[in-house]
């Protein structure tokens, strides 16, 4: 099978799912062609050592990659973010007609929705079917991010994005979503239920795995011999970091909250911790991916939190899979499918999103759990990941979906 893969985000960026899927499909004997842009996520600057140019091709193992120029941005400016997405849509469409011309099926990683432009052109010209992999619900994730305009401009943006997403769903031969609630939402937006499949996201299995805790990792976290809860990832506008900081401040010296990462909401979070006098909250910045497994092992619990927004109830934050893969219990201040997953599998503690008092109670409960009980939760977490969310399980499902959609082309 010849597979085209379109994603604005691709390794060496930290968005690993498209890269994992490409390399695994190629190892299974499929011919894979990737269409992407030059790496700039998450800082919005092209990585050192890279230069944007039009005729860039590379080979990564058995995967052929074409990179096209795009405006790099990942800050809080809605205009610059839009320009980044639109520029990739335009440049990928120009290059995609030739680069993807001979494929049997095209996989598109969403967001942004503009990534479908190249696949849509090839579909129109050659009837090549599309498999759309939806990670975020648009327009909600945009309108509720705090960056979108309000008033008449906001309503116009909502109408435009809603129309774009309905068109995108109609173009896809299969729509893969990351949770059952998200499946319901895309069907409400006009997707054919027969074409919607749920595939849980995996994490980077090579990086996130059980490892022994080290003194060096404990030192990075500033471990003081008391319950340590770690939040790892994007300190963005949708993560609800404020709730976690308020909860930690309320608990005081019974636990430490360590935030590993950076993002658009980091400065506000630092100010809040200072204003509250929360000396049990520490910011350690971003760490190289290859260090993260040791940091997970050095913490007692992993925190997964999101804001209380309807659009996020079908979201499964990637840090949840990372924690489960490392065999670490979680505290989940989330709603919807993520909360249901943690609750039904018994891999941690759950409270409603946006409720700092409830989260403070969970922090207190976590601090009181003995080490043996935490170890049991961690062992269960690892098994849940292996059985439901691992890279092998996910690629098995995608290989099946892609083959079936490609076969439909031959019968039409």
BAFIKOL-542952 format. One record per residue: x, y, z of N, C-alpha, C in turn; residue in one letter. Coordinates in steps of 0.02 Angstrom, whole numbers, plus 50000, padded with zeros to 5 digits. Each point is the difference from the previous one (the first is absolute). Example, Ala and Ser with C-alpha at 12.3 -4.5 7.8 and 13.67 -1.06 7.14 Angstrom:
<pts>
506604971650390499555005950000500455006050000A;499825005349964500425005950003499615005550037S;
</pts>
This chain:
<pts>
500424994050000499585006050000500445006250000X;499835004849959500365006449997499595005250039X;500315002650053499655004550046500325006949998X;499585005149991500215006950008499825002350070X;500435003950031499885002450067500125007550002X;499495003850018500055007350002499915002450071X;500485003850024499965002850067500435006450004X;499725005350028500415006050009500544998750053X;499884995250044500474998550054500314993249989X;500674999650006500344993749985500695000250032X;500284994250019500674999950029500505003649955X;500485003650031500224999550069499585003950051X;499425002649981499565003050049499734994650047X;499745002250058499774995350050499324996949986X;499685001949945499364996949980500174993549965X;499994994650037500314993849978499524995249963X;499355000950007499544995149971500074999349924X;500025005549961500104999149928500654996549983X;500545001850036500644996849986500014992750018X;499724998350058499944993050020499614996049949X;499445002749978499574996349953500374999049934X;500345005249976500364999449936500544994750004X;500415000250053500554995250004499764992950011X;499474999150040499754993350012499674996949938X;499635004149963499704997549938500544998049950X;500545004149997500544998549954500354993550021X;500094999050065500324993850023499574993949985X;499355001049993499554994449983499954998949925X;500415003649962500044998749929499625004849955X;499675005050029499625004849961500465005749976X;499855002849943500375005749974499675006450028X;500395004150035499725005850035500335006349975X;499595004949981500235006649980499705005350046X;500425003950031499785005050049500055006949968X;499485004150013500005007049979499915004250063X;500505004150015499995003950061500375006649989X;500115003850054500385006249994500634999450042X;500355005450010500634999950036499875000650075X;500394996650041499844999750072500065006750034X;499465001850039500005006350038499624999550065X;499654994450011499594999250061500444997750058X;499935002850061499455004350023500175007550003X;500625001949982500215006850013499815004949944X;499774997449943499815004449945500595002849962X;500574996650006500605002049962500284993749968X;500225000749937500294994349965500614997550040X;500044993550009500544997150040500695002049973X;500485000850044500695001249978500244994549953X;500365002149949500264995249952499534998649942X;499395002750003499524999249945499905006649964X;499904999649935499865006049960499424998549954X;499495004250002499424998849957500185001149927X;499814995349959500105000549928499484995649966X;499895001149936499454996749966500164992849983X;500554998749970500154993249976500404996050051X;499694998750056500334996250053499704993050003X;500434995049994499804993050007500514996550045X;499764995250037500454996150043499734992950006X;500444995650021499814993150013500164998450073X;499504997550036500094998150070499854992550005X;500524996050000499904992849998499674998049934X;499394997450004499644998049939499465005149981X;500005005850033499475005049988500295005849960X;499645001749945500195005849959499615006150025X;500365005750008499705006050030500115005949954X;499465003749988500045006449964499795005450049X;500435005050010499845005750043499905006249957X;499485003850017499845006149964500025005950048X;500135006049976500045005850045499315001850029X;500005002850060499405002650031500215005250051X;499555004550016500155005150050499994996850069X;500565000350037500014996750066499725004450055X;499544997450038499735003750057499664995250047X;500115001150065499634996250051499935004250063X;499855006549990499925004450057499255001350012X;499855005350037499305001450017499655004549950X;500325001549944499705004249948499574995749954X;499355001450000499554996249956500175001249927X;500195006149983500165001649930500614996249977X;500514999750042500614996449979499884992549997X;499614997350047499834992949997499624998449935X;499525004349984499614999049939500455000249938X;500465004849999500465000549944500434993749994X;500214997350056500394993949999499614994249969X;499374999250022499594994549974499835001049926X;499825006149982499825001349931500594999349953X;500595002250022500594999649957500184992649988X;499934995850051500144992949989499484997049954X;499385001850009499484997549955500155001649927X;500225006249988500145002249931500624996549972X;500555000050038500624997149973499954992449992X;499664996750048499924992849994499554998149941X;499495004249987499574998749943500395000549934X;500445005049995500405000849939500464994149989X;500304997550054500484994549993499664993249999X;499414999650032499704993550011499764996549938X;499795003849950499724996949940500514995349968X;500645002150000500514995749972500264994950050X;500125002250062500314995750050499544994250020X;499355001350002499524994950022499634996749942X;500225001549939499624997849942499894992649993X;500484995950023499934992849989499784996050060X;499785003250053499834996350060499304996849994X;499884994950041499354996650001499525003250049X;500265003250052499595003150052500425005450034X;499685005350022500365005550033499755000750072X;500464999750047499875001250071500135007450013X;499535003450035500085007150017499935000850075X;500515003150030500005001350073499705006950012X;499475000150040499645006350015500025001350075X;500185006050024499995006349964500675001649967X;500005005349959499445004349982499604997249942X;499395002449989499594997449945500295001649932X;500415005249995500315001749936500474994649975X;500194995350044500454994649978499674995549949X;499345000349995499664995549953500035002649928X;500255006049989499985003149934500324995649946X;500614997650014500344995949950499634993549986X;499774996750053499634993849992499355001049961X;499675005750013499385001549965500115000849925X;500555003249981500155000949929500144993249966X;500384995850034500164993449972499364995749996X;499575000750049499374996449999499575002249941X;499975006549987499605002549945500274997849933X;500664999949993500304998349936500064992549988X;500144996250053500154992949990499574995450042X;499505002750034499544996150042500374996450057X;500575002750021500384997050055499645001450066X;499804994950037499625001050062500435002850056X;499665002950050500325003550055499804996750066X;500494999150044499874998250070500205006050042X;499515002950034500115006050041500084998050073X;500545002050031500144998450070499885006350042X;499455000250036499795006050036500264999850072X;500415004950017500275000650068499655005450041X;499685004849967499695005750033499355001649965X;499515002250040499365002149971500035007449982X;499965001449936499935006949976499275001149981X;499725006050009500335006250021500075000950075X;499744995550041499995001250073500695001350029X;500494995949981500665000850031500315006849983X;499815002849942500255006649982499615005450036X;499334999549999499595005250030500085000450075X;500164994550033500064999950072500725000350025X;500465001449954500715000250019500205006650031X;499585005149995500185006650024500345004349948X;500134997349941500345003849947499525002549946X;499404997249997499545001749946499665006750014X;499815003649948499645006350010499304998750028X;499725005250030499324999650026499535004149956X;499365000050018499525004049964499884997549929X;499905004849955499854998249930500564996149968X;500625001950014500574996449971500034992850024X;499854998950064500004993250027499454995849969X;499415003049990499454996249969500164998249928X;500325004749965500194998549930500524994449997X;500475000350047500514994750002499684993350015X;499534999950047499664993750017499634997249940X;499645004249964499644997649940500484997349948X;500545003649989500484997849949500334993450017X;500214999350063500324993850020499514994250002X;499395001250021499504994750000499874997449930X;499955004649952499904998049930500604996049974X;500615002450018500614996649979500024992950027X;499824999250064500044993450030499474995349970X;499405002549987499494995749969500244997649932X;500315004549962500264998149934500564994850008X;500445001150049500554995450012499754993050017X;499494999650043499734993550019499694996449940X;499675003949956499694996949941500524997249952X;500595003149998500524997849954500334993450021X;499974998550065500384994350027499654993449988X;500384995149977499734993249995499954996650067X;500425002150048499954997750069500245005750045X;499685000750057500185005050050500194996350063X;500625000850021500254996850060500045005250055X;499684998650057500005004550057500324996650060X;500145004050052500414997450055499594998050061X;499335000649996499584998250057499284999049977X;499604996350039499304999149982499605006549998X;500135004650047499645006450000500155004049938X;500624999849977500185003549939499654996949940X;499914993550000499634996749946499295002649996X;499685000850058499325002750001499985007149972X;500515004050017500015007049978500085000649924X;500444995949971500105000749928499384997549962X;499654995250028499384997849969499485005550004X;499965003550056499545005750006500165005449949X;500645000649981500205005049951499934997749928X;499714994449989499864997949932500394994149974X;500454997150041500384994249977499554993849997X;500124995849951499634993749993500224995250056X;499544997950044500204995750056500354993649978X;499834997549941500314993849976500745001049983X;500215006249994500695001449981500435002450059X;499725000150060500365002550059500264994250041X;500655000350016500324994950041500365003350059X;500014996750057500385002350058500654996050005X;500565003750001500654997050012500345004250054X;500124997050058500335003750054500705002149976X;500205006150017500695002049985500504995950040X;500584999049971500554997050037500495005550019X;500514998150037500555004650013500624997349965X;500575003350010500624997649970500274994350044X;499874993949978500174994250041500754999350013X;500415002849955500734999550009500235004650057X;499635005450012500205004850051499644999050066X;499364998449997499594999550060499904992750019X;500344997950052499994993150022500224999950073X;499854994650036500224999750070500764999750005X;500295004450040500725000150014500095001350074X;500584998350028500125001550071500065007550011X;499795002350059500105006950019500745001150016X;500265005849980500715001550012500065006150045X;500575000650033500125005950042500015006349957X;500274999549939500015005849956499315002549983X;499544995349985499315002049983499665003050061X;500124997150059499705002950061500265007150011X;500645001149985500285006650008499695005149952X;499874997849938499675004549952499315002150026X;499634995350029499345001650026500025003650067X;500595000250031500055003050066499654995850053X;500044993449993499654995550045500235001050072X;499525001150045500165001550069499774994550048X;499894994149973499804994550042499264999850018X;499615004249968499284999850011499654998949933X;499354999050003499624998349940500145005149945X;500224997649942500165004349944499544998449941X;499625005049979499554999549943500305003949942X;500074996949943500315003249942499495001249945X;500015005949972499635001549939500525000849945X;499944996249946500495000349946499655001849935X;500255005149966499725001749935499905007449990X;499545001549956499875006949979499645003850056X;500285005650021499675004450048499595005049959X;499484997549968499625004049953499365002850029X;499615003149956499405003550022499434995250015X;500044993849979499464995250011500144995050055X;500595000450030500204994850047499725000950071X;499785006050017499735000950068500534999950054X;500595002849985500555000050048499815004050062X;499615005249992499805004150057499664995850053X;499564995549980499654995650047500504995850041X;500504997349966500504995850034500405004150050X;500195006149982500405004250045499595001950062X;499385001849990499585001850057499904993950047X;499924994149970499924994050041500634998550039X;500585000549968500634998750034500115005050057X;499845006349987500085005150052499574998450061X;499404997449987499544998350055500264994250041X;500334995249968500254994150036500625001650040X;500425004549976500595002050037500544994850001X;500314999050058500624996150003499894992550000X;499394997649987499894992949995500214997149933X;500095004449950500204997649934500345005549961X;500344998149947500315004749953499704998949931X;499875005549965499794999849930500575002549957X;500234995949954500565001849957499755000349928X;500095005749968499775001149931500594999549953X;500004995049957500534998849952499745001849931X;500255005449972499775002249934499975007649997X;499725002549946499915007149991499415001149954X;499815006249990499435001349955499725007050010X;499465001349965499715006849998499745002350067X;499834995450045499725002050065500514999850056X;500634998949983500514999150052500105006350041X;500065005749969500125006250038499445001450049X;499384999149978499435001150045500014995050057X;500194993849986500044994950052500535001750052X;500575002349977500545001950046499775005850045X;499665004949970499765005750040499494997650053X;499564995549981499504997550047500344996450058X;500494995749985500344996450054500355004950048X;500295005349972500325005050043499485003850041X;499455001949969499485003750036499704995950057X;499934993449990499724995750051500514997850052X;500635001649989500524997750045500084992549999X;499884996949943500014992749994500724997649990X;500374999450055500694997949995500074992549988X;499434996549997500024992849982499854999049926X;500005005349961499924999649928500665002049967X;500264995749957500645001449968499934999449924X;500355004249964500034999949927500714998149981X;500074994649962500674997849980500125000649925X;499525002749963500095001149928499974993649960X;500145000649936500004994249956500624995850011X;499914993549991500554995350006500034995849937X;500594997649981500054995949940499564993850006X;499704997849946499554994250002500334993850030X;500644999249986500344993950025500085000050076X;499895005750033500035000250074499324998850033X;499475000149961499345000250031499824993650037X;500204994249976499824993850035500285000050071X;500625002450008500295000350067499635005050044X;499775005549971499625004950039499334997150021X;499684996449956499374996650019500134995250058X;500544996349997500154995250053500155003550066X;500285006049997500195003650061499405003150035X;499455000949965499405002850030499554994450026X;499595001750049499544995050028499354999549960X;499785005649972499385000349962500115004649940X;499604998849948499985004549943499335003549999X;500025006649987499385003949997499795000949927X;499364998649987499705001349935499435004950012X;500025005949971499475004950012499845003949937X;499375002049995499765004149945499495004950027X;499875005349963499475004550018499324996649991X;499505002750033499324997249997499635003049941X;500124997049941499695002449938499674994149964X;499405000949973499674994549965500424996949945X;500385004149964500394997449944500564995450023X;500195000350065500564995950024499774993550031X;499354998750002499774994050033500154993749960X;500145000849936500224994349960500744999649990X;500375004450035500735000349993500344995250048X;500494996449976500424995850042500705003049998X;500205003950051500665003249997500564994949993X;500495001649958500544995349986500404998250062X;500015004550050500374998550061499684994150038X;499374998549988499694994350032500314993549974X;500064999449934500314994149972500734999350023X;500365005750004500694999850021500064997450072X;499565002350043500014997750070499854992650004X;499484997749964499834993050002500564995649972X;500315002349946500554996249970500594999450048X;500115005150041500544999850049499814996250064X;499374998050005499794996450059499945004450061X;499735006049991499935004850056499275001650010X;499745000050062499305001750011499875007349986X;499375001749985499845006849979499475003150046X;500025006650003499475004050028499695003849942X;499374998849986499695002749940499475005150019X;500155006449987499525005450009499715001649932X;499604995449974499735000449932499284997550001X;499675001049944499334997349992499974995149942X;499404997949983499904996049940500364993449999X;500264998249941500294993449989500644998850039X;500405005350009500624999150038499854998150072X;499525003550030499804998350069499724992950003X;499584998249952499704993350000500534994649993X;500515001349959500534995149991500384998850065X;500185005450034500384999350063499564996650053X;499375001950003499554997350051499864992649989X;499854998149938499794993149987500594995150002X;500595002449983500594995550001500354999950067X;499835004750044500305000150067500745001550000X;500215004949959500715001749996500165006550036X;499535002950037500155006150036499395003050033X;500045006550013499485003850035499705005049951X;499365001550009499645004349953499635005450039X;499985006149970499565005350026499775004249941X;499475004050009499765004049945500515005349978X;500005001949937500465005149977499805006950026X;500495004350011499875006950020499805000950072X;500014994850041499795000350070500624999150044X;500315005650021500634999450037499904997050069X;499435000950030499884997050065499974992449995X;499654997549949499974992849990500704997249984X;500395003749960500674997749984500445000050062X;499925005050043500385000150063499854993850042X;499374997850000499824993950036500364993949970X;500054999949933500354994449968500755000250016X;500285006050001500715000650019500114997350070X;499555001850045500064997650070499934992450003X;499534997349962499914992749998500614996749971X;500285002849947500604997149969500584999950048X;500085005550038500565000350048499944994850054X;499394997950015499894995150054500064992849976X;500024998849934500034993149974500694997050015X;500034994150027500654996750012500334997949934X;500654999050003500394998449940499754993649967X;499814995050039499774993749971499365001049959X;499555004350024499385001349963500155003849936X;500485004650002500195003649938500304995149950X;500414995450024500324995249955499484995649966X;499484998250036499484996049969499635003849946X;499865006450014499685004249949500455000749939X;500655000950011500465000749945500054993849956X;500004994250032500014993749962499384999249957X;499435001950028499374999749963500025005049941X;500285005850012500055005149948500404997449940X;500564996950014500424997349946499634994749959X;499624995750034499644994749965499445002949957X;499655005150025499485003249961500295003049936X;500585003250006500315002949941500194994649950X;500314994750022500214994649954499414996949964X;499444999250034499434996549971499585004449955X;499975006650014499525004349965500315005649958X;500615002350017500245006249971500704999749971X;500324994450000500694999749979500075001449925X;500615001449979500145001349930499794994049957X;500154994050022499824994149960499254999649990X;499625001050053499274999649995499745005349952X;500255006250007499775005549957500174998949927X;500614997849985500194999149930499624994149970X;499874994850039499584994549974499335002849976X;499705004350040499345002749982500055004549939X;500505004349997500075004449942500154996249937X;500414994950004500154996149940499364997049972X;499574997650044499364997149978499555005349969X;499965005850032499575005549974500255002349932X;500645001249994500295002549937499894995049944X;500104993550014499924994949949499284999649976X;499525000550046499304999549982499785006049959X;500235006050020499825006149963500324999849930X;500624997749995500334999549935499644995049955X;499754994650030499644994949961499355002749973X;499675004550036499375003049977500115003849935X;500595003049992500155003749939499984995349940X;500284994050009500024995349945499314997449981X;499535000050048499334997549985499535005449973X;500215006450007499555005449979500045001349926X;
</pts>
